[in-house]
Amino acid sequence: MYFEGEQREFVHRWQTQGTWDIPSNSGTTWNGHGNKLRNRYKEGPYIIEIMERFEKRPVDCQVTPDKEELNAGEVIDIELTDFRDVFGESSREFNRIIVNAYAGEIMNGEECNIGPDYKVFRVNDGAITVKY
């Protein structure tokens, strides 16, 4: 299985080898290879784990605002760094996150179809500056 992104990347492989050792599952036939491949797939890992380990979608990050309290109309930078996936590993560069401000407005980022108060940012090198 390959990821067809900016650059093609290998993700996972399921493989069988032909053999006549077991008459009921002779792997040199099309049916035999199919049976072996199904068994390999069922033995795991599950496809969702394969995808999560490859994509490394961010589930956690460090949030560092310029300061904690603002005056009305004041704009600050909020640094989002150290993006981590569900396994605690660094997130991949192609991941995107959605940022929303409970009170206030996000000044940068791409438009999001969820609503005007939401902005989209790409993780890239692992550091995002949000203008709030």
N, C-alpha and C positions, 0 to 999 in steps of 0.2 A: 504494500500500500504506500502510495506517495502523496505528498502535499504539493499541489500545483499552485504555488504562490509566485512571488517575484523570481524565486529560484526553486527549481524542483528539489524536494527533499524526501529522503527515505523515512518512512514512519514505522512500518512493521511488516513482517513476513511470516506467512504460514507455509510450511513446506512438507511435502511427502516424498518418500522414495519408494520405487517399485520393488516388490519382492514376491516370491511365490512361496515363502515359508509357511504362510497360513492359508490353507485352501479356501476358507470362507471369506477371506479379505485379501485376495491376491491383488497386490498394489500395482501390478503392471497393466491392469485393465483400467479403462476410464471409470467404471463403477467402483473399482477398488481404491483408486486415487480419491474419488469423491467421498467415499466412506472414511478414509483416513483423514482427509482434510476436514470433514465435519467433526471428527473426534478431536483433532488438534484445536479447532476453533472452540469447541465446548470445554476443553481442558483449561482454557483461559490463556492470558488474562482477558477479561471482558472488554468489549470494544470501547465502552465508555472510559475505562482506565487507560487504554491505549491512547485515546484522543486527549484525555486530560494530561497525561504525561508528555505528550507532544506539544499541545497548544500552550500549556502552562498558564491558563487563564488566571488573572489576578483576583485574589480573594482578600488580600490584606496589603496595606502599604503604610508608610510613615507620612503623617501630615504635619507640616511645619509652617505656620503662618508667620508673616513679618512681625505681627503683634496680635495680642488677644482681643483688645478693645479698640473700636474705631469711632471716629466722629462721623456724623452724617455727611455723605458725599465723598468721604475719603476712600481711596483705592489702595489696596495692598496686594502683594504677591503671596500666594500660598504654594509652597513647594510640596509636591507629592513624589515620594521616592521609595525605594526599596520594595518594589512590587513583588509579592510572593504568591505562588499558587497553593493549591490545597495540600500539596506535599511539602511545602516550605521552601521550594526552589524558586529561583528568580524567574519572573514572567518573561515570555517571548516578546520581541520587538513589535510584532504585527498585531498584538492585542490592542483593543481599544477599551476605554472606560467612559462611563457617563457620569458627569458631575452635576450636582444640583445644589443650590444654596437655599436653605430654609428661609432665611431672611436676607435680602440683598440680591445682587445680580452678578452673574459671571460675565465678565467683559470680553473674554476670548474663547477660543475653541470653535469647533464646527457645529452647525445647527443640528438639532436632533428631532426626529419625528415624534418623539414622546410629547414634546411641548416646548414652548419658547423659553422656559426657565431651565432647561436642560442643555448641556453642551457635551460634545464628544471630543475626546483627546486620544491620540495614539501613544502607546507606551514608549516606542522607539528605544532610546538608550537607557530607559528606566527612571528618568526624571521629567516631571511635568510641572510647569509653572502656570498656575491658575490666577488670573487677575480678578479680584473680587472687590 
